[in-house]
Amino acid sequence: MAEWARDHSADHANVNEVVYLSETGVNDIVYLVNGIRYERGAGVREDNAMSEDVELEGKKLEIVKYAFDRFYEGGFHATGMEAALAGSGISKRTIYKYFPSKEDLIEAVLHLYSEVVVRELFDPVANISDPHEKIVAFFDVRKTTGRMLTRGCLGMKAAQEYAGKHDGIVELGRSASSRGESKFLELCKRAGFAEPARLAKQLNLILQGAMVLSHASGDTSPFLLAKDAASAILDKAAAASRKSTGSKR
């Protein structure tokens, strides 16, 4: 397999760092996967101290970005390698040069998605300093519009389609679908809530449910109910934290 994700069977490429260049979308992401730096139009550079700097063509990232939307729209099993790149102008020879199999390409797409989802979902509330308010605002689609809320979770789709067929893709899909939970955990800890891990799982469950229903209905109205549910469990957690603090005095 090419340099994008070496030996996924042993190590499913954790993302190390993300830097966003602008607000325009997938094309402007710079990130590291297994020490390899990907960025818009600049190819790839390996930052491993034990390796020499290696410059690779930007064509590889172009393939991944194009396939990203095709897989999102058509699903993984229903979209073959050629269909995933149809209309891109990229030759079959070039595609297979970088991605010998469809599974290799899907793994690369899932790495990209795991970063895109965090950016798309949480950047609109980045200016809110209070973690409790930030979580509530996150679910308020009236204030934070323009996010990819009606497309469903690509990570969950991958995990479902490849269950029992490809452990690597299932693991990457599950990891991508839990990125929201990781962010919620960070915010719950900052807010000082008791049992932050449990609360983060509850919030992610609400998020995933809202995304599934929004995808099915084609609108974001489920997020209004999700906001009510999230507010309720956060208020309960805040009250419990205040009670616990008061009992220690």
VENUR-V606805 format. One record per backbone hydrogen bond with DSSP energy under -1.0 kcal/mol. CO is the residue of the C=O (numbers start at 0). NH is the residue of the N-H. Records with the same first field share a line. If there is no record, write none. Layout:
CO=NH / NH
This chain:
1=4
6=9 / 10
10=12
13=33
16=31
18=29
24=27
25=28
27=20
29=18
30=37
31=15
32=35
34=46
35=32
36=44
37=30
38=41
42=38
43=55
44=36
47=50
57=61
58=62
59=63
60=64
61=65
62=66
63=67
65=69
66=70
67=71
68=72
69=73
70=74
79=83
84=87
90=94
91=95
92=96
93=97
94=98
100=104
101=105
102=106
103=107
104=108
105=109
106=110
107=111
108=112
109=113
111=115
112=116
114=118
115=119
116=120
117=121
118=122
121=124
122=125
124=127
129=133
130=134
131=135
132=136
133=137
134=138
138=140
139=142 / 143
146=148
152=156
153=157
154=158
155=159
156=160
157=161
161=164 / 165
165=169
166=170
167=171
168=172
169=173
170=174
171=175
172=176
175=178
177=181
178=182
179=183
180=184
181=185
182=186
183=187
184=188
185=189
186=190
187=192
194=198
195=199
196=200
197=201
198=202
199=203
200=204
201=205
202=206
203=207
204=208
205=209
206=210
207=211
208=212
209=213
210=214
211=215
212=216
213=217
219=222
220=223
221=225
222=226
223=227
224=228
225=229
226=230
227=231
228=232
229=233
230=234
231=235
232=236
233=237
234=238
235=239
236=240
237=241
238=242
239=243
240=244
241=245
242=246
